[in-house]
Amino acid sequence: MEFAAGIPSRWIVTLRSGAVMELAADAYSEADGQLLFNVLVDATADEQDQMVIDWRIPNNPRREQQ
């Protein structure tokens, strides 16, 4: 797996409980009062089987199909 947009940015998030979480993401959006963080990656089918994927973009034509 490779980061598709370069190294993700570092985010420090304070939860409602007061706990602090550090994460890496390329972007975020807000929906129904929740923050949704996104990481863009180029992953093989086997690697994708090990992740929760919420959204996909078309295949990268430069990558060999497996």
ZANU-404235 format. One record per atom (N, C-alpha, C): residue number from 1; residue in three letters; atom name; x, y, z. Coordinates in steps of 0.1 Angstrom, whole numbers, plus 5000, padded with zeros to 4 digits. Example, Ala and Ser with C-alpha at 12.3 -4.5 7.8 and 13.67 -1.06 7.14 Angstrom:
<lumses>
LUMSE  1  ALA  N  5132  4943  5078
LUMSE  1  ALA  CA  5123  4955  5078
LUMSE  1  ALA  C  5132  4967  5078
LUMSE  2  SER  N  5128  4978  5071
LUMSE  2  SER  CA  5137  4989  5071
LUMSE  2  SER  C  5129  5000  5079
</lumses>
This chain:
<lumses>
LUMSE  1  MET  N  5008  4988  5000
LUMSE  1  MET  CA  5000  5000  5000
LUMSE  1  MET  C  5009  5012  5000
LUMSE  2  GLU  N  5005  5022  4992
LUMSE  2  GLU  CA  5012  5035  4991
LUMSE  2  GLU  C  5003  5046  4993
LUMSE  3  PHE  N  5007  5057  5000
LUMSE  3  PHE  CA  4999  5069  5001
LUMSE  3  PHE  C  4998  5075  4988
LUMSE  4  ALA  N  4986  5078  4983
LUMSE  4  ALA  CA  4983  5083  4970
LUMSE  4  ALA  C  4985  5098  4969
LUMSE  5  ALA  N  4984  5105  4981
LUMSE  5  ALA  CA  4986  5120  4981
LUMSE  5  ALA  C  4998  5124  4989
LUMSE  6  GLY  N  5008  5116  4990
LUMSE  6  GLY  CA  5019  5119  4998
LUMSE  6  GLY  C  5017  5116  5013
LUMSE  7  ILE  N  5026  5119  5021
LUMSE  7  ILE  CA  5025  5117  5036
LUMSE  7  ILE  C  5013  5124  5041
LUMSE  8  PRO  N  5003  5117  5048
LUMSE  8  PRO  CA  4992  5125  5054
LUMSE  8  PRO  C  4996  5135  5065
LUMSE  9  SER  N  4987  5144  5066
LUMSE  9  SER  CA  4989  5154  5077
LUMSE  9  SER  C  4986  5148  5091
LUMSE  10  ARG  N  4992  5154  5101
LUMSE  10  ARG  CA  4990  5150  5115
LUMSE  10  ARG  C  4979  5158  5121
LUMSE  11  TRP  N  4970  5151  5127
LUMSE  11  TRP  CA  4958  5158  5133
LUMSE  11  TRP  C  4958  5154  5148
LUMSE  12  ILE  N  4955  5164  5157
LUMSE  12  ILE  CA  4953  5162  5171
LUMSE  12  ILE  C  4938  5165  5173
LUMSE  13  VAL  N  4931  5155  5178
LUMSE  13  VAL  CA  4916  5156  5180
LUMSE  13  VAL  C  4913  5154  5195
LUMSE  14  THR  N  4906  5164  5200
LUMSE  14  THR  CA  4901  5162  5214
LUMSE  14  THR  C  4887  5157  5214
LUMSE  15  LEU  N  4884  5145  5219
LUMSE  15  LEU  CA  4871  5139  5219
LUMSE  15  LEU  C  4862  5146  5230
LUMSE  16  ARG  N  4849  5143  5229
LUMSE  16  ARG  CA  4840  5149  5239
LUMSE  16  ARG  C  4843  5144  5253
LUMSE  17  SER  N  4849  5133  5254
LUMSE  17  SER  CA  4852  5127  5267
LUMSE  17  SER  C  4864  5135  5273
LUMSE  18  GLY  N  4871  5142  5265
LUMSE  18  GLY  CA  4883  5149  5269
LUMSE  18  GLY  C  4896  5142  5265
LUMSE  19  ALA  N  4894  5129  5261
LUMSE  19  ALA  CA  4906  5122  5256
LUMSE  19  ALA  C  4911  5128  5243
LUMSE  20  VAL  N  4924  5127  5241
LUMSE  20  VAL  CA  4931  5133  5230
LUMSE  20  VAL  C  4936  5122  5221
LUMSE  21  MET  N  4933  5123  5208
LUMSE  21  MET  CA  4937  5113  5198
LUMSE  21  MET  C  4946  5119  5187
LUMSE  22  GLU  N  4957  5113  5184
LUMSE  22  GLU  CA  4965  5118  5173
LUMSE  22  GLU  C  4963  5108  5161
LUMSE  23  LEU  N  4961  5114  5149
LUMSE  23  LEU  CA  4959  5105  5137
LUMSE  23  LEU  C  4965  5112  5125
LUMSE  24  ALA  N  4966  5104  5114
LUMSE  24  ALA  CA  4971  5109  5102
LUMSE  24  ALA  C  4960  5108  5092
LUMSE  25  ALA  N  4958  5119  5084
LUMSE  25  ALA  CA  4947  5119  5074
LUMSE  25  ALA  C  4951  5130  5063
LUMSE  26  ASP  N  4945  5127  5051
LUMSE  26  ASP  CA  4947  5137  5040
LUMSE  26  ASP  C  4936  5148  5041
LUMSE  27  ALA  N  4925  5145  5047
LUMSE  27  ALA  CA  4914  5155  5047
LUMSE  27  ALA  C  4904  5150  5057
LUMSE  28  TYR  N  4894  5159  5060
LUMSE  28  TYR  CA  4883  5156  5068
LUMSE  28  TYR  C  4871  5163  5064
LUMSE  29  SER  N  4859  5157  5067
LUMSE  29  SER  CA  4846  5164  5065
LUMSE  29  SER  C  4838  5162  5077
LUMSE  30  GLU  N  4827  5169  5077
LUMSE  30  GLU  CA  4818  5168  5089
LUMSE  30  GLU  C  4804  5163  5084
LUMSE  31  ALA  N  4798  5154  5091
LUMSE  31  ALA  CA  4785  5149  5087
LUMSE  31  ALA  C  4777  5145  5100
LUMSE  32  ASP  N  4766  5150  5102
LUMSE  32  ASP  CA  4757  5148  5113
LUMSE  32  ASP  C  4765  5149  5127
LUMSE  33  GLY  N  4773  5160  5127
LUMSE  33  GLY  CA  4780  5163  5140
LUMSE  33  GLY  C  4792  5154  5142
LUMSE  34  GLN  N  4796  5146  5132
LUMSE  34  GLN  CA  4808  5138  5134
LUMSE  34  GLN  C  4819  5142  5124
LUMSE  35  LEU  N  4831  5141  5128
LUMSE  35  LEU  CA  4842  5143  5118
LUMSE  35  LEU  C  4846  5130  5111
LUMSE  36  LEU  N  4847  5131  5098
LUMSE  36  LEU  CA  4852  5119  5091
LUMSE  36  LEU  C  4865  5122  5085
LUMSE  37  PHE  N  4875  5114  5088
LUMSE  37  PHE  CA  4889  5116  5083
LUMSE  37  PHE  C  4892  5107  5072
LUMSE  38  ASN  N  4899  5111  5062
LUMSE  38  ASN  CA  4901  5103  5050
LUMSE  38  ASN  C  4916  5102  5047
LUMSE  39  VAL  N  4920  5090  5043
LUMSE  39  VAL  CA  4934  5088  5038
LUMSE  39  VAL  C  4933  5082  5024
LUMSE  40  LEU  N  4940  5088  5015
LUMSE  40  LEU  CA  4940  5083  5001
LUMSE  40  LEU  C  4952  5074  4999
LUMSE  41  VAL  N  4949  5061  4995
LUMSE  41  VAL  CA  4959  5051  4993
LUMSE  41  VAL  C  4957  5044  4980
LUMSE  42  ASP  N  4968  5039  4975
LUMSE  42  ASP  CA  4968  5030  4964
LUMSE  42  ASP  C  4971  5016  4969
LUMSE  43  ALA  N  4961  5007  4969
LUMSE  43  ALA  CA  4962  4994  4976
LUMSE  43  ALA  C  4958  4983  4966
LUMSE  44  THR  N  4965  4972  4968
LUMSE  44  THR  CA  4961  4960  4960
LUMSE  44  THR  C  4948  4954  4965
LUMSE  45  ALA  N  4942  4945  4958
LUMSE  45  ALA  CA  4930  4938  4962
LUMSE  45  ALA  C  4932  4931  4975
LUMSE  46  ASP  N  4943  4924  4977
LUMSE  46  ASP  CA  4946  4917  4990
LUMSE  46  ASP  C  4947  4927  5001
LUMSE  47  GLU  N  4954  4939  4999
LUMSE  47  GLU  CA  4955  4949  5010
LUMSE  47  GLU  C  4941  4955  5013
LUMSE  48  GLN  N  4933  4956  5003
LUMSE  48  GLN  CA  4919  4962  5005
LUMSE  48  GLN  C  4911  4952  5014
LUMSE  49  ASP  N  4913  4939  5013
LUMSE  49  ASP  CA  4906  4930  5021
LUMSE  49  ASP  C  4908  4931  5036
LUMSE  50  GLN  N  4919  4938  5039
LUMSE  50  GLN  CA  4923  4940  5053
LUMSE  50  GLN  C  4918  4954  5059
LUMSE  51  MET  N  4911  4961  5051
LUMSE  51  MET  CA  4907  4975  5055
LUMSE  51  MET  C  4892  4977  5055
LUMSE  52  VAL  N  4888  4987  5061
LUMSE  52  VAL  CA  4874  4992  5060
LUMSE  52  VAL  C  4874  5003  5049
LUMSE  53  ILE  N  4868  5001  5038
LUMSE  53  ILE  CA  4868  5010  5027
LUMSE  53  ILE  C  4854  5017  5026
LUMSE  54  ASP  N  4854  5030  5027
LUMSE  54  ASP  CA  4841  5037  5027
LUMSE  54  ASP  C  4838  5043  5013
LUMSE  55  TRP  N  4849  5045  5005
LUMSE  55  TRP  CA  4847  5052  4992
LUMSE  55  TRP  C  4859  5047  4983
LUMSE  56  ARG  N  4857  5046  4971
LUMSE  56  ARG  CA  4867  5042  4961
LUMSE  56  ARG  C  4867  5052  4949
LUMSE  57  ILE  N  4879  5054  4944
LUMSE  57  ILE  CA  4880  5061  4931
LUMSE  57  ILE  C  4884  5051  4920
LUMSE  58  PRO  N  4882  5054  4908
LUMSE  58  PRO  CA  4885  5044  4897
LUMSE  58  PRO  C  4900  5039  4899
LUMSE  59  ASN  N  4902  5027  4893
LUMSE  59  ASN  CA  4915  5021  4894
LUMSE  59  ASN  C  4926  5031  4888
LUMSE  60  ASN  N  4938  5030  4893
LUMSE  60  ASN  CA  4949  5037  4887
LUMSE  60  ASN  C  4954  5030  4875
LUMSE  61  PRO  N  4952  5036  4863
LUMSE  61  PRO  CA  4956  5028  4851
LUMSE  61  PRO  C  4971  5026  4850
LUMSE  62  ARG  N  4979  5033  4858
LUMSE  62  ARG  CA  4994  5031  4858
LUMSE  62  ARG  C  4998  5018  4865
LUMSE  63  ARG  N  4989  5014  4874
LUMSE  63  ARG  CA  4992  5002  4882
LUMSE  63  ARG  C  4988  4989  4875
LUMSE  64  GLU  N  4996  4979  4875
LUMSE  64  GLU  CA  4993  4967  4869
LUMSE  64  GLU  C  4981  4960  4876
LUMSE  65  GLN  N  4972  4955  4868
LUMSE  65  GLN  CA  4960  4948  4874
LUMSE  65  GLN  C  4964  4934  4879
LUMSE  66  GLN  N  4959  4930  4890
LUMSE  66  GLN  CA  4962  4917  4896
LUMSE  66  GLN  C  4950  4908  4896
</lumses>
